[in-house]
């Protein structure tokens, strides 16, 4: 299984802080946002490589960071060739780019690198293995306003995804979908042809939505919360809350 970190965005909402530096490598205490995530994922036996897909502007930062890491699994940095937010490929096309460039033909754990997580991806991998299908995550979101800004799924009693909508004006459930996915090898052909068959390119949730309509998917209810770093305010809040030594591993 490959761990694919989609990190080719330009984090424009963080202003000057990420104008010339990638958000996943911002520090929270002694570690980085990305490092905290990989500390967990690297321990999963099924994972044999971390693939970080980034842009041409930020690739040198990731290359330098990778040289200093001591993870047990190989780190591969993929440069998508773009240099501006206006010319970005979009998360789905970045995934396709990495799959083609590295000739990937394996199960994929696909993650966005701008969250602090309070659970282990080990649970998610075990859930997907038990279900035998590609899977997404979900969590209960009581706020209708927040549901209108994310992916929302309807599940049956076995956690099979019956329906998924992106940013629905009238959400059909309170199950929100965070940007973490597990795609099985048997579904890779669907992914490879997703964009040419109408899948949206920009957000990783576009691919999940497409896949729900074309194959059996299940959703794992997150066993604990996450902290989404999407703005300057939330970044500084994360540093204050989780940057001290006693909270170095949320």
Buried (B, 14 or more C-beta within 10 A) or exposed (E): BBBBBBBBBBBEBBEEBBEEBBBBBBEBBEBBBBBBBBEBBBBBEBBEBBBBBBBBBBBEBBBEBBEEEEBEBEBBBBBBEBBEEEEBBBBBBBBBBBBEBBEBEBBBBBBBBBBBBBBBBBBBBBBBBEBEBBBBBBBEBEEEEEBEEBBBBBBEEEBBBEBBBBEBEEBBBBBBBBBBBBBBEEBBEBBEEBBEEEBBBEBBBBBBBBBBEBBBBBBBEBEEEBBBBBEBEBBEEBBEEBBEEEEBEB
